[in-house]
Amino acid sequence: MIEYVARSGPPEAMNCPAFICDTCRNQVVAEGIVTWATTIGRDGDRGPHQQTPVYVAHKGRCGRGLELWIEQHYPAADGWIDLWDDLEDFVCQLTHNLTNAFADDTEGTYHPHRLVHPKERR
Ligand SMILES: [Zn+2]
């Protein structure tokens, strides 16, 4: 996930936002993935659909482990599909959305969703 990491040292102490791997808990630098699951894939269902938080992992073993965890907590039998994206593409799109409101996009439709944390799935 995106987390703040406390830093001490010159020029001053600060809290630094960073991508932290949800599998190994180390910082993800450069090559990584974001992964999440959604129920939006069902037959053009326009929602509101359900969606997990967005998780972060290193590519490779960490990413595969995280996807297995998501599949266990958000099973396909309940309509969940897992998705992923390269971290770099995620950051580019997020940066774009920082200054471009969905309401100003006259060609696209943005579907409402309900965020579902793992503890709500028990
Ligand atoms: Zn990792």
Residues whose N, C-alpha, C, O or C-beta is under 5 A from the ligand:
A	BS01	ZN	C21 T23 C24 H58 C62
